[in-house]
Amino acid sequence: MRIHWPFLRIIGLTGGVGTGKTTVSAIFRDSFGVRVISADAISRHVMRPGRPAYRHILKHFGEEYTLPSGHLDRRKLAKLIQTDREAHAKLQQCTNVYILLSICNQILYHFFHGARYVVLDAPLLLETRLRLLINPVIVVWAPPDVQVRRLVERDGSQITDDQARKRVESQLHIDMKTNLADYVIRNDVDSVENAHQEVHRILTEITKSSRRAGHSVLGALILNGALALFFVLAMVGSGWAMRGILFTVWALVMLMLWM
């Protein structure tokens, strides 16, 4: 396999429930060909029956949080952690390590396949130290009343207005997220065309800034330094055992940032 050697820039994409983040993520992927890593999709994967995270969740929460099919009842878990901070923290302890390892794996995959940009789509991006590797951060914004309306429209009979409002309120307030953002996409109107124009504008600016100044110092040193070490040693190492060891070292670097 031919190895490319660009700097890999990880673009953070986040926003509250009902802001339209999924739509923006799809625009990056489908309209502009940017590789997207979905933390939500990874979370669903690591919580599937038989996975280590699944077993940890059953151990802490019990089988009452499973469906007849054996899969986790994610809606029931979501309702619990909205009002119980201890349960929320416990669920994160059960899943965060496995989610992060999968994110590392996908970052490396895209890096070795020549990607210059990767979008990390993560609802809790700004609530964790993972943000230290992200430059820039894009927040998709919508007012809380629009978030509630979209959530009810999406989930239909599965959720009431009051439940939707509590779910929105349980997350970091969207205005606090925008204060930490490098770019904000206002998505208070249901217009895909508007979101498309905003993504195009932001990508153009990111490309120009990359040519002028490269990456943020912290992100570049940690991410590209670790990837460079991994690449060099993996090429001189003997087989997959060495590569596995090196991947573990890289994963530990990421874990230290996460914790």
C-alpha positions in Angstrom: 0.0 0.0 0.0 1.3 3.4 -0.9 1.7 5.7 2.1 1.0 9.4 1.7 2.6 11.9 4.1 0.5 15.0 4.6 -0.3 16.6 7.9 -3.6 15.4 9.0 -5.9 18.1 10.3 -8.8 17.0 12.5 -11.8 19.3 12.2 -14.2 19.1 15.2 -17.9 19.3 14.6 -20.3 19.5 17.4 -23.7 20.9 18.5 -26.6 20.1 20.7 -29.4 17.6 19.9 -31.7 19.0 17.2 -29.3 21.6 15.9 -28.8 19.8 12.5 -25.3 18.6 13.1 -26.0 15.3 11.3 -27.1 17.3 8.2 -23.9 19.3 8.3 -21.8 16.2 8.8 -23.5 14.6 5.7 -22.7 17.8 3.7 -19.0 17.5 4.6 -19.0 13.8 3.5 -21.3 13.7 0.5 -20.8 17.2 -1.1 -17.1 17.8 -0.4 -15.6 14.3 0.1 -14.2 15.0 3.6 -13.8 11.8 5.7 -16.1 11.9 8.7 -15.7 10.0 12.0 -19.0 9.7 13.8 -18.6 9.4 17.6 -22.3 8.4 17.8 -21.8 5.6 15.3 -18.8 4.4 17.2 -20.7 4.6 20.5 -23.5 2.4 19.0 -20.9 -0.1 17.7 -19.0 -0.5 21.0 -22.3 -1.0 22.9 -23.4 -3.9 20.8 -24.0 -7.3 22.5 -20.8 -9.1 23.1 -18.6 -6.1 23.2 -16.5 -5.2 26.3 -18.4 -2.0 26.8 -21.7 -3.8 26.6 -20.6 -6.2 29.4 -19.5 -3.4 31.6 -22.8 -1.6 31.1 -24.8 -4.7 32.0 -22.6 -5.2 35.1 -23.3 -1.7 36.4 -26.9 -1.1 35.2 -28.4 -4.6 35.0 -30.4 -6.5 32.4 -33.4 -4.2 32.9 -31.7 -1.9 30.5 -31.8 -4.4 27.7 -34.4 -5.1 25.0 -35.8 -8.6 24.2 -33.3 -8.8 21.4 -30.5 -8.5 23.8 -29.4 -5.1 22.6 -29.2 -2.2 25.1 -32.3 -0.1 25.5 -30.6 3.2 24.6 -33.7 5.3 25.0 -34.1 4.0 28.6 -30.5 4.7 29.3 -30.8 8.2 27.8 -33.7 9.0 30.1 -31.8 7.8 33.1 -28.6 9.8 32.5 -30.6 13.0 31.8 -31.5 13.3 35.4 -28.9 11.2 37.2 -25.4 12.6 37.0 -23.8 9.7 38.8 -25.4 7.3 36.2 -24.1 9.5 33.4 -20.6 9.4 34.8 -20.8 5.7 35.2 -21.9 5.2 31.7 -19.0 7.3 30.4 -16.6 5.1 32.5 -18.0 2.0 30.8 -17.7 3.4 27.2 -15.2 6.2 26.9 -12.1 4.1 26.6 -13.5 1.9 23.9 -14.9 4.9 22.0 -11.6 6.6 22.1 -9.7 3.5 20.9 -12.0 3.2 17.9 -11.6 6.9 17.1 -7.8 6.4 17.2 -8.1 3.5 14.9 -10.2 5.5 12.4 -7.8 8.5 12.6 -4.9 6.3 11.7 -6.8 4.6 8.9 -7.6 7.9 7.2 -4.1 9.2 7.8 -2.5 6.2 6.1 -4.9 6.5 3.2 -3.8 10.0 2.5 -6.5 12.2 4.0 -5.5 15.8 4.7 -8.7 16.6 6.6 -10.9 14.5 8.8 -14.1 15.7 10.5 -14.7 14.3 14.0 -18.4 14.5 14.6 -18.9 14.3 18.4 -21.7 15.7 20.5 -19.5 15.9 23.6 -16.4 17.2 21.8 -16.1 20.3 24.0 -16.9 18.5 27.2 -13.8 16.3 27.0 -10.0 16.9 26.5 -10.3 15.4 23.0 -10.8 19.0 21.9 -7.1 19.6 22.4 -6.4 17.7 19.2 -9.1 19.5 17.2 -8.4 22.6 15.1 -10.7 24.2 14.3 -14.0 23.6 16.2 -17.2 24.1 14.3 -20.5 24.4 16.3 -23.8 24.0 14.7 -26.2 26.3 16.4 -30.0 26.5 16.7 -32.1 28.1 19.5 -33.4 25.8 22.2 -37.0 26.0 21.1 -36.0 24.9 17.6 -34.0 22.0 19.1 -37.0 20.8 21.0 -39.3 21.0 18.0 -36.9 19.1 15.8 -36.3 16.4 18.4 -40.1 15.9 18.8 -40.5 15.8 15.0 -37.7 13.3 14.7 -38.7 10.9 17.5 -42.5 11.3 17.1 -44.5 9.4 19.7 -41.3 8.2 21.4 -40.8 11.5 23.2 -43.0 14.3 24.6 -42.3 18.0 24.5 -41.3 18.0 28.2 -38.9 15.1 27.7 -37.4 16.7 24.7 -36.9 20.0 26.6 -35.2 18.1 29.5 -32.9 16.4 27.1 -31.9 19.7 25.5 -31.3 21.2 29.0 -29.2 18.2 30.1 -26.5 19.1 27.6 -24.0 21.9 27.7 -25.9 25.0 26.7 -25.6 25.7 23.0 -24.6 29.3 23.6 -21.7 28.1 25.8 -20.5 25.9 22.9 -20.6 28.7 20.4 -18.3 30.8 22.8 -15.7 28.0 22.4 -16.1 27.6 18.6 -13.8 28.8 15.8 -16.8 28.7 13.4 -20.5 28.7 14.0 -23.1 27.5 11.5 -26.4 29.0 12.3 -29.0 26.4 11.5 -32.2 28.0 12.9 -34.0 27.7 9.6 -34.6 24.3 7.9 -32.5 25.1 4.9 -29.9 22.6 3.6 -28.8 25.1 1.0 -27.8 27.6 3.7 -25.9 24.9 5.6 -24.1 23.9 2.3 -23.0 27.4 1.7 -21.6 27.7 5.2 -19.7 24.4 5.0 -18.2 25.6 1.7 -17.2 28.9 3.2 -15.6 27.3 6.2 -13.7 24.7 4.2 -12.3 27.4 2.0 -11.0 29.4 5.0 -9.6 26.2 6.6 -7.7 25.4 3.4 -6.3 28.9 3.2 -5.3 29.0 6.8 -3.6 25.5 6.5 -1.4 26.8 3.7 -0.4 29.9 5.6 0.0 28.6 9.1 -0.4 24.9 9.3 -2.0 23.3 12.4 -2.3 24.6 15.9 0.9 24.1 17.8 -0.5 21.6 20.4 -2.5 19.6 17.9 0.3 19.4 15.4 3.0 18.4 17.9 0.9 15.7 19.6 -1.0 14.2 16.6 1.6 14.5 13.9 4.5 13.7 16.2 2.8 10.5 17.4 1.8 9.6 13.9 5.3 10.2 12.5 6.9 8.0 15.3 4.3 5.3 14.6 5.0 5.4 10.8 8.8 5.3 11.1 8.9 2.6 13.7 6.2 0.5 12.1 8.1 0.5 8.8 11.3 -0.8 10.5 9.5 -3.0 13.1 8.8 -6.7 12.6 5.3 -7.4 11.5 1.9 -6.8 13.2 3.2 -7.4 16.7 5.3 -4.3 16.6 2.6 -2.3 15.0 0.2 -3.4 17.7 2.6 -2.2 20.4 3.0 1.1 18.6 -0.8 1.5 18.2 -1.1 0.9 21.9 1.4 3.7 22.7 -0.5 6.1 20.4 -3.8 5.1 22.0 -2.4 5.8 25.5 -1.4 9.3 24.4 -4.9 9.9 23.3 -6.3 8.4 26.5 -4.2 10.8 28.6 -5.8 13.7 26.7 -9.3 12.2 27.2 -9.0 11.6 31.0 
